[in-house]
Amino acid sequence: MARYWRETGNFRRHADIMYRQTFGRRINWKDPEDLNQWINWLAFNTDTSAWSLFADKYRVREIIRDMGYEETLVPLLASWSDPEKIDFDNLPDKFVLKINNGAGDVLLIKDKKQADLNDIKRYFRKLYRHPFGKDSAEPHYLRITPMILAESMLDAKKQEGISETLIDYKFWCFNGYVDRCFVCCDRINDSIKIDLYDAHTWDRIESGRLLYSDKHIRSTSAIPRPKGLNKMLEMASTLSKGHPQMRIDFYEVDNKVYFGEMTMTGAAGRTTSHTDKSLREMGILCSKAIKELGIRQ
């Protein structure tokens, strides 16, 4: 335990340095000012043992099943504990490969006959040697036993909205209250189109709340209200109950809702896609949830 706290203490200093490099100021640990700062405060001042379970893309499937939402899980085709054991023999022509303790470490195998299995094994060996969370100061990822997952590939052409890639519906939640939905689409190379909606009315609220850049591009057309929005809201509220803040992601393909992931440290507590105004608004909701849950500050 002593070693754990020494390590998290080092991560806390690392998080503070990266926050200052990003925003030009230090984290206000005594009185957090926005959602980014609250995420960091929670990460280093509260029990985050459950965060490792939520972030584990394999074990979180147990939570979704136990909650009665198994039908929203993307079909799992295979899993391996060792990169050397990856085997394509019983997999379909196209599928998705990902590591369970990462973020964005996804390989889209669109034709397994054209895939180089040795390159794929090399890719995952590198992730095993240098696990996600170390550089980003998110130590709860380092407590996850790594596994490689093969999942069915969802068809982006069978979505309601127009996007070359899957539309990612990211709901910010605060102790069961679902506030807003950050929508990401058209992930092309290093760029992504972003938008923001009231989670309940689906009114577009991006004005003054999102920051744009060469990587974060303003969506020129609105994303249609998902047909399964009520299902998404129900799940997001149920899954986030008891937690001051959580981001829960979904997809909707062929009129069916799919669970994406649960994230406790969105953008590692250094999101640059939201304005100061937006971050302060969500920070107030997080602070309120902390008080509701009796978490000592």
Residue pairs with C-beta under 8 A, 6 or more apart in sequence:
7 139
8 44
8 139
11 44
11 137
11 138
11 139
12 40
12 44
12 137
14 137
15 27
15 40
15 43
15 44
15 137
15 268
15 269
16 26
16 27
16 40
18 136
18 137
18 268
18 270
19 25
19 26
19 27
19 36
19 37
19 40
19 269
19 270
20 26
20 27
22 270
22 272
23 36
23 270
27 37
27 40
27 41
28 37
29 40
29 41
29 45
32 38
32 40
32 41
32 283
32 287
33 280
33 283
34 276
34 279
34 280
34 282
34 283
35 172
35 245
35 266
35 271
35 274
35 279
35 280
35 282
35 283
35 286
36 267
36 269
36 270
36 271
36 279
36 283
37 269
37 283
38 244
38 245
38 283
38 286
38 287
38 290
39 245
39 264
39 265
39 266
39 269
39 286
40 269
41 297
42 48
42 244
42 245
42 264
42 290
43 51
43 138
43 139
43 140
43 264
43 265
43 269
45 297
46 295
48 139
48 140
48 264
49 140
49 143
51 140
51 264
51 265
52 140
52 141
52 143
52 144
53 59
53 60
53 63
54 60
54 63
54 246
54 262
54 263
54 264
55 101
55 140
55 141
55 144
55 261
55 262
55 263
55 264
56 100
56 101
56 144
57 98
57 99
57 100
57 101
57 102
57 149
57 261
58 79
58 100
58 147
58 149
59 100
59 144
60 261
60 262
61 73
61 76
63 239
63 262
64 70
64 72
64 73
64 259
65 73
67 235
67 238
67 239
69 235
69 259
72 231
72 235
72 250
72 257
72 258
72 259
73 258
73 259
74 96
74 151
74 152
74 154
74 258
74 259
75 151
75 152
76 149
76 150
76 151
77 91
77 92
77 95
77 150
77 151
77 152
78 87
78 90
78 91
78 149
78 150
79 147
79 148
79 149
79 150
80 86
80 87
80 147
80 148
81 145
81 146
81 147
81 148
83 121
83 124
83 125
83 128
83 148
84 121
86 97
86 117
86 120
86 121
86 124
86 148
88 112
88 115
88 117
91 112
91 150
92 112
92 152
93 111
93 112
93 113
94 108
94 109
94 110
94 111
94 112
94 153
95 109
95 112
95 150
95 151
95 152
95 153
96 106
96 107
96 108
96 109
96 150
96 151
96 152
96 153
97 106
97 107
97 109
97 120
97 124
97 148
97 149
97 150
98 105
98 106
98 107
98 148
98 149
98 151
99 105
99 124
99 127
99 132
99 146
99 147
99 148
99 149
100 144
100 146
100 147
100 148
100 149
101 131
101 132
101 133
101 141
101 142
101 144
101 145
101 146
101 147
102 127
102 131
102 132
102 141
103 132
103 141
105 127
105 132
107 120
107 123
108 153
109 115
109 153
110 153
124 148
127 146
128 146
131 141
131 142
131 146
132 138
132 141
133 139
133 140
133 141
133 142
134 142
136 268
137 268
138 265
138 268
140 264
140 265
154 166
154 251
154 253
154 258
155 253
155 254
156 163
156 164
156 165
156 166
156 167
156 253
158 253
158 254
159 166
159 167
159 252
159 253
160 224
160 226
160 227
160 252
160 255
161 167
161 185
161 223
161 224
162 221
163 185
163 186
163 193
164 186
164 188
165 185
165 186
165 187
165 188
166 185
166 251
166 253
167 183
167 184
167 185
167 223
167 251
167 252
168 183
168 184
168 185
168 249
168 250
168 251
168 260
169 181
169 183
169 226
169 232
169 249
169 250
169 251
169 252
169 260
170 181
170 182
170 183
170 184
170 247
170 248
170 249
170 266
171 178
171 179
171 180
171 181
171 182
171 199
171 232
171 233
171 236
171 247
171 248
171 249
171 250
172 178
172 179
172 180
172 181
172 182
172 245
172 247
172 266
172 282
173 179
173 236
173 237
173 239
173 240
173 243
173 245
173 246
173 247
173 248
174 240
174 244
174 245
174 246
174 282
174 285
174 286
174 288
174 289
175 240
175 241
175 242
175 243
175 244
175 289
175 292
175 293
176 237
176 238
176 240
176 241
176 242
177 237
177 240
177 285
177 289
178 199
178 200
178 233
178 236
178 237
178 240
179 199
179 282
179 285
180 196
180 197
180 198
180 199
180 205
180 282
181 196
181 197
181 198
181 199
181 202
182 194
182 195
182 196
182 247
182 273
182 274
183 194
183 195
183 196
183 197
183 219
183 223
184 192
184 193
184 194
185 192
185 193
185 195
185 219
185 223
186 192
186 193
186 217
190 215
191 214
191 215
191 216
191 217
192 215
192 216
192 217
193 217
193 218
193 219
194 206
194 210
194 212
194 216
194 217
194 218
194 219
194 273
195 204
195 206
195 210
195 218
195 219
195 222
195 223
196 204
196 205
196 206
196 209
196 210
196 278
197 203
197 204
197 205
197 206
197 223
198 205
199 233
199 236
200 233
202 225
202 229
204 222
206 218
206 219
208 275
208 277
208 278
209 274
209 275
209 277
209 278
209 281
210 216
210 218
210 273
210 274
210 275
210 278
211 272
211 273
211 274
211 275
212 218
213 272
216 272
216 273
226 232
226 250
226 252
226 257
227 252
227 255
228 250
228 252
228 255
228 256
228 257
231 257
232 250
232 252
232 257
235 248
235 250
235 257
235 259
236 248
236 250
239 246
239 248
239 262
240 246
240 248
242 293
243 264
243 289
243 293
244 286
244 289
244 290
244 293
244 295
245 264
245 282
245 285
245 286
245 289
246 262
246 263
246 264
247 262
247 263
247 264
247 266
248 260
248 261
248 262
248 263
249 259
249 260
249 261
249 262
249 263
250 257
250 258
250 259
250 260
251 257
251 258
251 260
252 258
267 273
271 279
274 282
290 297
